[in-house]
Amino acid sequence: MHVAGRSAAGQGPNNTNFQKDIHMGHQTKTKTTRNTIAAAVAVAIGAVPVAHADIELGMGLSVAGFADMSIYNFNPDGDGEGGGNNSTSFGIDQFETDFKFAGANGISAQVDIEYGENFEGSGDTTFVEQAFITKAFNEQFSMKVGRFLSYSGWEAEEPTGLFQYSGSGYAPYFYGYYQNGVSAFYDGGKVDFMASVVTSAFNPIDRNAEDLGYELGVAITPIEGLTAKAFYIKDEDSDSEIVNAWVSYSAKGFTLAGEYNTADYAGGADGDGFLVMGNYAAGKFGITLRYVDFEIKDGFGDPTLKTSSITLSPSYKASDNLLIVAEVRQDNVDVGGPDATSFALEALFTF
């Protein structure tokens, strides 16, 4: 899926150029270079969920995955800043297979193999997206080591966790990404805690442990359907500090969510942004309405990117394994690109 806001290595807060696909959305969706939260997948498994159960292969080994195909039309306003020509793309956006192993004594492992745009944004390739080993010490506390996705952010990194076709567009500025290091999770029932020490909060191919990144998070679920999470990310390599917080409430087919982000980057640059989203799902049908607004400023306080967008995305569950998602999106860009209207139709097959 071409999802707005995914970043490749060297992009987002650790890149002072701050070039982003903004639908521009992930954008021709413009491709420049590219998250949500793995935990959010459990909450936001799509507007109308499709089956995503592991296929047991035996001896503790199982496999799951998805195939994502779309047709996408991007229509920039030729009168605005950076205006260009209408463009349409069609094809496989991403294919992923996740191998999971459950061993003895609380040891498990997972390796995700993806065909799609790689971390460096250099075109479609087959690569290892995640690979980590987990040790569960008891029912409450576990640790993992390897390459894994950041806990931070409301919107999921994978299309299987999104309520609509596109991402917000601001994930590279305010979310952590795939990371190399060690992470701990404590399940306290209504209050959970998570912490990670990584080589970089934003660069999945950085193995240099000289300058580290740190991520701290807390999740609160006081009543059924209500979840609030807050994260603090400090990355020494890029000299960045980010605070990400979101809250969601789900009941009677409705899911409402809000998120706020603020960040300080190298050289005095900073940014902030928010989104509000509502989704309703009933039977085979679902519909999502989302508004996003964010701004990035340089060290002199001048905006280098200032944009907002509104998205309407209906969906239809064609079968237990196939979800059809449509989307119309309007981006209003004050600084950093042209205003644009985009349309998408997506087929998402899970196994």
C-alpha positions as CSV (number, residue, x, y, z in Angstrom):
1,M,0.0,0.0,0.0
2,H,1.3,3.4,-0.8
3,V,0.7,4.9,2.6
4,A,1.3,8.5,3.4
5,G,4.0,9.0,5.9
6,R,6.1,5.9,5.8
7,S,9.8,6.8,5.8
8,A,12.9,5.1,4.5
9,A,16.3,5.1,6.2
10,G,17.7,8.6,6.4
11,Q,14.3,10.3,6.3
12,G,12.0,12.0,8.8
13,P,13.5,13.6,11.9
14,N,17.0,12.3,11.2
15,N,17.1,14.2,7.8
16,T,17.2,18.0,7.9
17,N,15.8,18.1,4.3
18,F,12.5,16.8,5.7
19,Q,11.4,15.7,2.2
20,K,8.1,13.8,2.5
21,D,5.5,12.2,0.4
22,I,2.5,13.9,1.4
23,H,-0.3,12.6,-1.0
24,M,1.4,13.5,-1.6
25,G,0.3,10.9,0.7
26,H,2.9,7.9,0.6
27,Q,2.1,10.0,-2.5
28,T,2.6,9.6,-6.9
29,K,1.7,9.8,-4.2
30,T,5.2,11.6,-4.9
31,K,7.8,9.1,-3.9
32,T,10.4,10.8,-1.8
33,T,11.6,8.8,0.9
34,R,9.7,6.7,4.4
35,N,4.8,4.3,10.7
36,T,1.9,3.4,13.5
37,I,2.2,1.3,15.8
38,A,2.3,-2.4,15.9
39,A,0.2,-2.3,19.1
40,A,-2.4,-0.3,17.2
41,V,-2.9,-3.2,14.8
42,A,-4.7,-5.0,17.6
43,V,-7.0,-2.0,18.0
44,A,-7.3,-0.9,14.4
45,I,-7.3,-4.0,12.2
46,G,-9.1,-2.2,9.4
47,A,-12.6,-0.7,9.1
48,V,-14.2,-4.1,8.4
49,P,-11.7,-6.7,9.6
50,V,-10.6,-9.6,7.3
51,A,-9.3,-12.9,8.6
52,H,-5.6,-12.8,9.6
53,A,-5.1,-16.1,11.5
54,D,-1.7,-17.8,11.5
55,I,-1.4,-20.9,9.4
56,E,0.1,-23.7,11.5
57,L,3.0,-25.5,9.8
58,G,3.8,-27.7,12.8
59,M,6.5,-27.9,15.5
60,G,5.7,-24.4,16.7
61,L,6.1,-22.8,13.3
62,S,3.3,-20.7,11.7
63,V,2.9,-18.3,8.9
64,A,0.7,-15.3,8.2
65,G,0.8,-12.4,5.7
66,F,-1.0,-10.3,3.2
67,A,-1.0,-9.1,-0.4
68,D,-2.0,-5.4,-1.1
69,M,-2.9,-4.2,-4.6
70,S,-4.3,-0.7,-5.6
71,I,-5.0,1.7,-8.3
72,Y,-4.2,5.3,-7.3
73,N,-4.7,8.6,-9.0
74,F,-2.9,11.8,-7.8
75,N,-4.1,15.1,-9.1
76,P,-2.0,18.1,-8.0
77,D,-3.2,21.7,-8.4
78,G,-1.0,23.0,-11.2
79,D,-1.5,26.6,-10.0
80,G,0.1,25.9,-6.6
81,E,3.6,25.5,-5.3
82,G,5.3,22.6,-7.0
83,G,2.3,21.8,-9.1
84,G,2.5,19.0,-11.6
85,N,0.7,16.6,-13.9
86,N,-2.0,14.2,-13.0
87,S,-0.6,10.7,-12.5
88,T,-2.1,7.2,-12.1
89,S,-0.4,4.1,-10.8
90,F,-1.6,0.5,-10.6
91,G,-0.2,-2.8,-9.3
92,I,1.0,-4.7,-6.2
93,D,2.0,-2.3,-3.5
94,Q,3.3,-4.8,-1.0
95,F,3.4,-8.6,-0.3
96,E,4.5,-9.8,3.1
97,T,4.9,-13.2,4.7
98,D,5.5,-13.4,8.5
99,F,7.1,-16.5,9.9
100,K,6.6,-17.1,13.6
101,F,8.2,-19.7,15.9
102,A,7.0,-20.6,19.4
103,G,9.6,-22.5,21.3
104,A,10.0,-23.7,24.9
105,N,10.6,-21.7,28.1
106,G,8.9,-18.6,26.8
107,I,11.2,-18.2,23.8
108,S,9.6,-17.2,20.5
109,A,10.9,-15.6,17.2
110,Q,9.4,-13.8,14.2
111,V,10.8,-12.9,10.8
112,D,8.8,-10.7,8.3
113,I,9.8,-11.0,4.7
114,E,8.4,-8.2,2.4
115,Y,8.3,-7.5,-1.3
116,G,7.8,-3.8,-1.7
117,E,9.6,-0.5,-1.4
118,N,12.6,-1.1,0.8
119,F,13.9,1.0,3.8
120,E,16.0,3.2,1.5
121,G,13.1,3.9,-0.9
122,S,15.1,2.7,-3.8
123,G,12.4,0.6,-5.5
124,D,10.6,-2.7,-5.1
125,T,12.8,-5.4,-3.6
126,T,12.4,-8.4,-1.3
127,F,13.9,-7.8,2.1
128,V,13.7,-8.6,5.8
129,E,11.4,-6.1,7.4
130,Q,11.5,-7.4,11.0
131,A,13.5,-10.2,12.7
132,F,13.5,-10.5,16.5
133,I,13.6,-13.0,19.4
134,T,11.2,-12.6,22.4
135,K,11.6,-14.0,25.9
136,A,8.5,-14.0,28.1
137,F,9.7,-14.2,31.7
138,N,6.1,-14.5,33.0
139,E,2.6,-13.5,31.9
140,Q,3.3,-9.8,32.6
141,F,6.9,-9.2,31.5
142,S,8.7,-9.9,28.2
143,M,11.8,-8.6,26.3
144,K,12.7,-8.8,22.7
145,V,15.9,-8.2,20.7
146,G,16.6,-7.7,17.0
147,R,14.9,-5.4,14.5
148,F,11.3,-4.5,15.4
149,L,8.8,-1.8,14.8
150,S,8.4,1.2,17.2
151,Y,5.5,1.0,19.7
152,S,4.7,4.7,19.0
153,G,1.9,6.2,16.9
154,W,-1.8,5.8,16.4
155,E,-1.8,4.8,12.7
156,A,-0.4,1.3,11.9
157,E,2.6,0.8,9.7
158,E,1.0,-2.0,7.7
159,P,-2.1,-1.7,5.6
160,T,-3.8,-4.4,7.6
161,G,-3.9,-2.0,10.6
162,L,-5.3,1.1,8.8
163,F,-8.9,2.3,8.9
164,Q,-8.4,3.8,5.4
165,Y,-6.1,3.5,2.4
166,S,-3.6,6.3,3.1
167,G,-1.6,7.2,6.2
168,S,-1.7,10.6,7.8
169,G,1.5,11.8,6.1
170,Y,3.2,12.9,9.3
171,A,4.5,9.6,10.7
172,P,8.1,10.1,9.6
173,Y,8.2,13.3,11.7
174,F,6.5,12.1,14.9
175,Y,6.6,8.2,15.0
176,G,9.5,5.9,15.6
177,Y,10.2,3.4,12.8
178,Y,11.8,0.0,12.5
179,Q,14.6,-0.2,15.0
180,N,17.6,-2.3,16.0
181,G,18.0,-3.0,19.7
182,V,16.3,-4.4,22.7
183,S,12.8,-3.7,24.0
184,A,10.9,-4.5,27.2
185,F,7.1,-4.7,27.8
186,Y,5.2,-5.0,31.1
187,D,1.5,-5.9,31.0
188,G,0.0,-4.3,34.1
189,G,-3.6,-5.0,33.2
190,K,-5.2,-1.5,33.0
191,V,-1.7,0.2,32.8
192,D,1.1,-1.2,30.6
193,F,4.7,0.1,30.2
194,M,7.2,-0.3,27.4
195,A,10.8,0.8,26.8
196,S,13.4,0.4,24.1
197,V,17.1,1.1,23.6
198,V,18.0,1.1,20.0
199,T,20.8,2.2,17.6
200,S,18.4,4.7,16.0
201,A,14.8,5.5,16.6
202,F,14.2,6.3,12.9
203,N,16.8,4.4,10.8
204,P,16.3,0.6,10.5
205,I,19.6,0.0,8.8
206,D,21.7,1.9,11.3
207,R,23.7,-0.6,13.5
208,N,26.1,2.0,15.0
209,A,25.7,1.8,18.7
210,E,27.8,4.9,19.5
211,D,24.7,7.3,19.6
212,L,21.6,5.5,20.8
213,G,17.9,6.1,20.7
214,Y,15.4,5.6,23.5
215,E,11.7,5.1,23.6
216,L,9.4,5.1,26.6
217,G,5.7,4.5,26.6
218,V,2.7,4.0,28.8
219,A,-0.7,2.6,27.8
220,I,-3.9,3.1,29.9
221,T,-7.1,1.1,29.4
222,P,-9.4,2.3,32.3
223,I,-12.7,0.9,30.8
224,E,-13.7,-1.4,28.0
225,G,-13.2,0.3,24.6
226,L,-11.1,3.2,25.9
227,T,-7.4,3.3,25.3
228,A,-4.8,6.1,25.8
229,K,-1.1,5.9,25.0
230,A,1.8,8.3,25.3
231,F,5.4,8.0,24.1
232,Y,8.6,9.9,24.5
233,I,11.4,9.3,21.9
234,K,14.9,10.6,22.3
235,D,17.4,9.9,19.5
236,E,21.0,11.0,20.1
237,D,22.1,10.2,16.5
238,S,19.6,12.7,15.0
239,D,19.4,15.0,18.1
240,S,15.6,14.6,18.1
241,E,13.0,14.5,20.8
242,I,9.4,13.6,20.1
243,V,6.3,13.3,22.2
244,N,3.4,11.3,20.7
245,A,0.0,10.8,22.4
246,W,-3.3,9.3,21.3
247,V,-6.6,8.2,22.7
248,S,-9.3,6.1,21.1
249,Y,-12.8,4.9,22.1
250,S,-14.7,2.1,20.4
251,A,-18.4,1.1,21.1
252,K,-21.4,-0.1,19.1
253,G,-19.6,-0.1,15.7
254,F,-18.0,3.3,16.2
255,T,-14.3,4.1,16.7
256,L,-13.2,7.6,17.5
257,A,-9.6,8.6,17.8
258,G,-7.4,11.7,18.4
259,E,-3.7,12.1,18.3
260,Y,-1.3,15.0,19.1
261,N,2.5,15.2,18.4
262,T,5.2,17.6,19.1
263,A,8.9,17.4,18.3
264,D,12.3,19.1,18.5
265,Y,14.9,18.3,15.9
266,A,18.5,19.1,15.2
267,G,19.5,22.7,14.6
268,G,16.5,24.2,16.4
269,A,13.9,22.8,13.9
270,D,10.6,21.7,15.4
271,G,7.2,20.5,14.5
272,D,3.7,19.7,15.8
273,G,0.6,18.0,14.4
274,F,-2.6,16.3,15.2
275,L,-5.3,14.1,13.7
276,V,-9.0,13.3,14.5
277,M,-10.7,10.3,13.0
278,G,-14.1,8.6,13.1
279,N,-15.0,5.2,11.8
280,Y,-18.2,3.3,11.7
281,A,-18.5,-0.4,10.7
282,A,-21.6,-2.6,10.4
283,G,-21.8,-6.0,8.8
284,K,-19.7,-6.0,5.6
285,F,-19.5,-2.2,5.3
286,G,-17.4,0.5,7.0
287,I,-16.6,4.1,6.5
288,T,-13.9,6.4,7.8
289,L,-13.6,10.2,8.0
290,R,-10.2,11.7,9.1
291,Y,-8.7,15.2,9.4
292,V,-4.9,15.8,9.7
293,D,-3.0,19.0,10.3
294,F,0.7,19.4,10.9
295,E,3.6,21.9,10.5
296,I,7.4,21.5,10.4
297,K,9.7,24.6,11.0
298,D,13.4,25.1,10.4
299,G,15.8,26.5,13.0
300,F,14.8,30.1,12.2
301,G,11.1,29.4,12.9
302,D,10.1,29.4,9.3
303,P,7.8,26.6,8.1
304,T,9.3,24.2,5.6
305,L,6.1,22.1,5.5
306,K,2.6,23.2,6.5
307,T,-0.3,21.1,5.4
308,S,-3.7,19.7,6.2
309,S,-5.9,17.0,4.7
310,I,-9.3,15.5,4.9
311,T,-10.0,11.9,3.9
312,L,-13.2,9.9,3.3
313,S,-12.7,6.1,2.9
314,P,-15.5,3.5,2.6
315,S,-14.7,-0.2,2.8
316,Y,-16.4,-3.5,1.9
317,K,-15.6,-6.9,3.3
318,A,-15.9,-9.1,0.2
319,S,-14.9,-12.3,2.2
320,D,-13.2,-13.3,5.4
321,N,-9.8,-12.7,3.7
322,L,-10.5,-9.9,1.2
323,L,-11.2,-6.3,2.1
324,I,-12.0,-3.6,-0.6
325,V,-11.1,0.0,0.4
326,A,-11.9,3.1,-1.6
327,E,-10.7,6.6,-0.7
328,V,-10.9,10.2,-1.8
329,R,-8.5,12.7,-0.2
330,Q,-8.0,16.4,-0.4
331,D,-4.6,17.9,0.7
332,N,-4.3,21.6,1.3
333,V,-0.6,22.5,1.4
334,D,0.3,26.0,2.5
335,V,4.1,25.3,2.4
336,G,6.0,22.4,0.8
337,G,4.0,21.4,-2.3
338,P,0.8,21.8,-4.3
339,D,-2.7,21.3,-3.1
340,A,-3.9,17.9,-4.4
341,T,-6.9,15.6,-4.8
342,S,-6.3,11.9,-4.8
343,F,-8.4,8.8,-5.4
344,A,-7.7,5.2,-4.6
345,L,-9.2,1.7,-4.8
346,E,-7.4,-1.1,-2.9
347,A,-7.8,-4.8,-2.6
348,L,-6.2,-6.2,0.6
349,F,-6.0,-10.0,0.9
350,T,-4.8,-11.6,4.2
351,F,-3.8,-15.1,5.1
